[in-house]
Amino acid sequence: MVSIDEVARLAGVSTATVSRALSGRGHVSAASRERVRVAAQSLGYVVSSRASSLASGRTKNIGVVVPFLDRWFFSTVLSGVSSALMRAGYDITLYNITADRDIRRGVFDTALRRQRVDAVIAVSIELDDAETQQLMALELPIIAIGGPNPKLDTLTVDDEAVAVLATEHLLGLGHTDIAHIGASPEFDLDFHIPTRRRLGFEKALTDAGIAPNPAFSEPADFTVDGGYRACKQLLGRPGPRPTAVFAASDEMAIGAILAARDLGFRVPEDLSIVGIDGHELGEFFRLTTVDQFPLGQGERAAEAVLAKLEATDATSTQAHSALPFELIVRATTARPSINPSDPHGSPKS
């Protein structure tokens, strides 16, 4: 193992200067900093995380609490968090909150209290009062994505407004028979995102003077397969069929596209489909969507927590920031049309 003394000798500076240069703390001239960098690189010197922690009182590690690790949205947010923190020289420790109450309790009662992290990022997890108090008792910087949580700094997407924007896009094209693929109660968990998106959908219809049709609502599970099955129900049952579908996630929207095509419906000529998320497969399927920039959400959360780590108590303030979203119009939405040769008899708008 190369020692800091060897780096100091090669660079022609003191060990204290090497420490300041490599940590970024304290004043070091540009010339000295460059000599230290070159010396450390040539010797293959890496700062000991244990020694750095003892000197700075920090672990250079951020705890990230997530409800799922195997779903696209959460893995994409995590990718944004990880890349931003790694650029700043930080590691991450993941705490996966599952449906098991004992595991969830163990994260807040034990794991986070071991003082192995410098800060915490909570991703789309609705914390109850006790969990919020446990986090605050850590006296560490905390950033939450989701919310709002009035006691924590939060980055929040207005899911109702997102759904209104998606539905208004379909209304603006002239659709009035619009179906909604949402979520069944067991999937309406943290922050009730499916419910908020359904309320936004219904609000947009009501504001346009259209009564939501219960027959045009189908629950799913926020997966491609769930969207596929839900759309087949909407299009396969007797009676009037929708000319458009608003799916509460891009994965369900992609499933709806596949179901429509399997049943012989053309997208968007016979059925327009819009989703929410900004999924990486959206471009491949030419899906119209409301992009909520999950990668950017992770990067912003990381930047916010790093800013809090660098801030003094006097300058640190509580903040609640609205996260951006944007309608991305592609090829799965169009004005409703009627095709005399359509064997399905698509309804006229």
Secondary structure, DSSP 8 states (H G I E B T S, - for coil): ---HHHHHHHHTS-HHHHHHHHHT-S---HHHHHHHHHHHHHHT----HHHHHHHHS--SEEEEEES-SSSHHHHHHHHHHHHHHHHTT-EEEEEE--S-HHHHHHHHHTGGGG---SEEEEES----HHHHHHHHHTTS-EEEES---TTSEEEE--HHHHHHHHHHHHHHTT--SEEEE---GGG--GGGHHHHHHHHHHHHHHHTT----GGGEE---SSHHHHHHHHHHHHHSSS---SEEEESSHHHHHHHHHHHHHTT--TTTT-EEEEEE--TTTTTTT-EEEE--HHHHHHHHHHHHHHHHHS-TTT----EEE---EEE--SS-------TT-TT-----
